[in-house]
Amino acid sequence: MEKSPELRIGLVQTDLHWQDKTANLAMLEEKIWDLKGKCDLILLPEMFPTGFSMEAKKLAEPMNLGIQKWMRQLAAQTQTVIAGSAIITEGGKFFNRLLWVSPDGYTEHYDKRHLFRMANEHETYSSGNKLPIFHLNGWKICPQICYDLRFPVWSRNGWEDGIAGYDLIFYVASWPAARISAWDALLPARAIENLSFSIGVNRIGLDGNGIAYNGHSAAFDFKGEKLLDLGETESIQILTLSSKSLEEYRTKFPAWRDSDSFEILH
């Protein structure tokens, strides 16, 4: 499928109710409805139904239950792809799983690869070992979750016969204010090194563990130039990406030709 000239993305930067799915889904439903007809893709923060919690036994759901059905309903009603991560249980394990839900109900997912050991996430959740590429209107899109941002090898853009593995990489996150300088530095770095657009959607507010989050959701182009900055308050903004500008730059500055070849051993 030929890439559409533009891709419209809604970024939802919001506080979350601690471990309260009902309250979070009700709150987010109103925000998503306001974006109806304005976006091709809506991005929600990491663990948007609950906040970043290690109480997986209490909060986890299997696939095709409440959270996924809620996403399917809203995607169908708004005719927009909706993406964000939630606590999912499968095969006796727990995953921090990003769900990508299309208007027709088709769902793809990505399980967080790098688990944040400083919060003991690795002791609660199982790590993913597959990195899918999602497709939307001819655009190829790479999903990532929070701590993945610190590991560029995992997000490395591949090239075959001059064609990029993806055009956009995005991160849904619960990235604390205490380390926001790393977030601010690494989001544009991922864009520059991969010759792609880069988007990060982070939450705000204070969680049940007393951890503060200050947003800084943002988008960068393939040169690392900032396209959008949601600041430190609750905000919903829409960004339009241009495929023409991306392809022109890749042709003009084909740094990918000099990249090092390697294979990731899982």
N, C-alpha and C positions, 0 to 999 in steps of 0.2 A: 504494500500500500504506500502510495506517495505521501510524503510528509505534508501535513497541512501548513499553510504559511504562518499560522499563529496558534499558540496554545495558551489558553486562559486558565490561570491557577488561583484558587482562593486559599489564603493562609489564615488559619484560625488560631490566634494567640489568646489564651484565656486561662483563668484560674480554674481549678478543679475541686469538686467536693471530695473530701477524703473517704475513700472506700465506699462511696455511695453511688452505685450504678444508676439507680432511678433518677436521682437528682442531676447527675451529669448528662444522661441521655436526654432528659427533658430540656436542660439548659442548652445543650448543643443542637437539639432539633430546631429551636427557634433561630439560632445563628445560621444554620445550614439553609433554612427556608428563605432567609434574607438573600441568599446567594443564588436562588433558583433562576435559571436562564442566563446567568452571568459568567459561568465557569464551565470548563471541561473537566476539571479535577479540583477536589477540595481536600486539603491536608489538615489532619487533626494531630494533636500532640501524642507523645508516647503514653501508653496505658491511659488513654482518654476516659475510659469508663470508671476508673478507680483511683487514679494517681499512681505514682511509682511505688508499688507495695510488694513486700516479700511474703505476704499472707496468701500465697497461691491456693492453698487447700481451701481457704474460706471463700475466695473470690473467683476462682477459675471456672470457666464454662467450656464445654465441648463445642466443636464446630456445629453450625446449623442450629444454634439455640438463640437466646435473646439478643445478644450483641450483633451477631451476624445478620439475623433477621431484621433488626432495627436498621442496620446499614443498607441492606437490600431494599427495604421499603423506601428509605430516603433517597437512595440512588435512583430508584425507579420514578419517584415522585418529582425529583428535581432534574432528572435526565443528566446526571452528573456522576462521574466516578468519585467515590469517597474512599479515602485511605487514612489509616491510623492504626496504632498497635493496641492490643488487649491481652489479658491473661487467658491463655487457652490450654486446656488439658487434652492430651491425646496419647493413647497407648501407655497410660500410667505415668506419663511425664507431663511437666508444665513447660510452657513456652511463652516468651515475650514475642508474640506473633503479630506482624503487620498484615492487616487484611486490606486487600485491594478489591473493591466491590463495584462492578459495572452496573449501569442502568438495567441491563437485561437479567441481572441477578448472578451472573457468572462471577465467581470469587477466586482470586489467586492469593497466595500468601508468601511471606518471607519471615523466617524465624531468626531473631537477633543472633548474630554470630559471636560478638564480643560482649560477654557478660561482666557487669561492673562489680568486680570482686571487693572493692572498698565498701560496698553496701551488701556484700555476701549474695549478690544476685546469682553467682555461679553455683552456690550451694542449694538454691531453690529451683532454678530453671535449667533446662537443657539447651545447649548451644546448637544453633543451626549450622548446616554445612553446605547449603546450596544457596546460590545467589541468582534468583530469577531476574529476567528483564521483562518488564511489563510494556505493553504496546497500547498506544492511544493516539488515534488520528494520524498514524504513520510515524509518530515519535516513539523512540525507544527510551525507557525510563528505568533507572536503577534505584531500588529502595534500600534504605539504610536506617538504623535505629541508634540514636544517641551516641553511646560509647564507641560505636563503629567508626565514628568520625576521626578517632585518634590513630586508625590503622589503614594507611593509604594503600597497602598492597591488596587488601580485600576489595577495595573499590576501584582498582586500576581498570581504566578503560581499555578494551581490546580493539584491535583494528584488523580487518581482513579485506585485502584488495582495496585499501583506501577508505573502507566503510567503517565507521565507528561502531563500537558495541552498544553505546548508548549516547543520547543527546542531553539528557538531564539526569542529575543525581539529586535525591532529596533525603533529608534526615528529619525524622520525627523524634522529639526529645523531651526529656525532663532533665535539663542541664542546669545545675545549681549556679546561683549568682556568684558563689565563692570562686568558681573557676571559669567565669564567663569570658575572660580574656583569651582562653584557649579556643573556645567556640568562635569568637570573633576572628581569630587568626586562621583557623583551619577550614572554615567554610569557603573562603575565597581561594585557599590553597588547593582544595579539591577541584574547584572549577578550572584553575589555571593548568594544573598538571594533567587533567583529563580532557582539556579542550571541550568543555561542556558547560551547560548552565548548572548552577548549584543552589539549592534552596534548603534552608533549615527552619523548622517550625518548633518553637520551644514554648513551654507554659510559663505562667507567672504565678505569684502567690506563695503561700506558706503551706507545706503539707503536714500530715499528722505526725511526722517525725521531727518537726521544727526546721526542716530544710527550706530555705528561701530560693525562689526562682524569679528571675527578672527578665525573661523574654529574650530580647535581641533577635527575634525571628527576622530572617533576612534572605535576600536573593542576590546572586552574583552572576555576571556573564562570564564567558569563556576567557576573558582577559583579567578576571578577578575584580572587575569594577562593580560597585554596588548598584543594584537596580531598585532595591526596596529595603526599607528598614522599619520594623514595627515598633521600635523603641522598647520601653519598659512597662507599658500599661496595656490593659485589655484592648485588643485591636483585631479587626478583620479587614484584610486588604486583598485586592485582586491584582494580579500581575499578568501581563501579556508577553509571551516569549516569541521571538521572531526566528523562524528557521532560515530565512535568507541571510540574516546577519551572522548566524552560526556557521553556515556552510561557506560563506565568503571568507570568513576569518580562517577556517580550517584549510581552505585552499591557499590563502595568502601566507599563512604561517603554519606549515605542516610539521610541527615539532614531533608528531607521532612517528614520523619516519625514522627518528633517531632514538626511539625508546628501546629499552632493554627487554629481551625476551626471557620469560621465566614461566614456570608452572607452579600453581599452588598445590601443595600436598596436604590433603585434609587429614 
